[in-house]
Amino acid sequence: EAENITSSAELIESGLVIFPNPATDQFNIELSDSSKADVLVLFTISGKEIYRDGINGKVTIVNTENFSSGLYLLALIKDGSVVSKKKIKIK
């Protein structure tokens, strides 16, 4: 189940930090262990996939300049299974 993220640098679950949230030009995903996920996918609330990229280290930066303002779902995937789902707001 997705959770609201209210602070600019909130510890979401053990070893996962997403900031800033809300995002303007970009947001960062920090994993304490980069082996926890290998793909990042961003969906609109209606379920349309708008972004997909590999995770190649502890920090991944997602450029959001061309995204419309709104609420999105972020999924982290490992071996084809969703391991984490979070909400992110883009201004």
N, C-alpha and C positions, 0 to 999 in steps of 0.2 A: 504494500500500500504506500502511496506517495505521501510525503510529509511536507508541510509548509516550512520554508526556511526563512527566518526572520532577521537574522543578523548578517552583517557583511562578511564575517568569517566564522561560521558556526561549525563545530564538530558534529557531523551528521551521524556517523556511527564510527565504531572503532577503526581509525586509520583512514577516514575519508573526510576531506574538507572541500567545500565548494564556496568560492568567493570571487568577486563581490556578488551579492544577491539582494536586491535586484542588480542586474548587469546592464551596462550601457553599450560599450564598444566590444567588450570581451568578458569572459569569466574564466576562472582557473579551477581545475580539479586537481587536488593533491591526494595521492594515495601513499600511505606509509610503506606499502608493499606493492610494487607495480605488478606483481603476479596475481593480484586479486581480481583484475579485470583486463581484458585485452581489446575490447571495443567499446566505444562510447556512441550512443545514438540519442538524438534529440527529436522529439515528436511534438506536434501541436496537441492541444487538449483533445481535439477530435480524432487523433490517432495517426495523422499523416506524418511520415518520416521526412524530416527536412535536413538532417545532418547526420553523417556517420563518419567516424574516423578511428584509427587504431590508437591504442595507448602504448606509448613507447618509452615509458619512464615514470618517474614519480610525479611529475607535473605536466599536465596537458592544458594548453590554452585554446579556448574556442573563441573565434572572432564572430561577434554577433552584429556587426555594423549593418548587414543587409537583411537582418531578421525584423519582422514586424513586432511592434510592442505587444506584449501579452504574456500569458502564462504557458509554460512548456513543461513537458515531462522529459527527464533525463534518465536514460537507462544505461547501466554499466553491465556488460556482457562478458562472460567467461565460458569458453568452450560451448558456445551456442545457447547458454542459459542466462537469463537475467539474474544478476546477483544483487542489484541495488536499483531502486527507482526513486527519484526525487523530483520535486517541483523546482523550477527556476523561473523567475520573472525577468523579462527583458523590457527595458524602457525604450 
